[in-house]
């Protein structure tokens, strides 16, 4: 299994007790596969949250980003033993550990769940739009397709890119503009590594349960209001009958 952009890092922190500032290193392995050519190793050096120098395996040396960083980069690049050690990290650290990372993390998957609903298109040639929202899937790669009466629909379809939730999971949204036809069947089909077979969600054009509940509650309220009004009217008429009218004289 491969990923388009995968990174793991090892963080070493050294606190300078003299002035309270912090210096730390970040060793980063970025890879698309377990092949050595697809691996990039880097070491970034920070002081007081500012990166001032970085070593990359593609360059094979340090590059300084500040005056202090340029000075240190030159010093480190002249240390042959240190540079050779960092150049070897790509193989000894990254490539060695990638199979472990794949088996423990990257091979895991989370099944998506789908919400299919209708909305009014902001513009376009069609009066209706369906939205297929796919949530909480991992890994990132996914395919969302639309089918109408068993045939894939490719026109009037727009989709977002896979978006990160910030918790290792992703979401994606696909939109289909269409003109409704009687008796048609429209489906959103999701294909993902976590699924043994494509996940098909059919569009039900009937009113959603939530809308039916709203109408039922409204109708109940109306009936209750009429009953109370009728009861009040009957009570008023009975009270009126029980009154004794006393004639007045001039």
Order of alpha helices (4+ residues) and beta strands (2+ residues): beta-beta-beta-beta-beta-alpha-alpha-alpha-beta-beta-beta-beta-beta-beta-beta-beta-beta-alpha
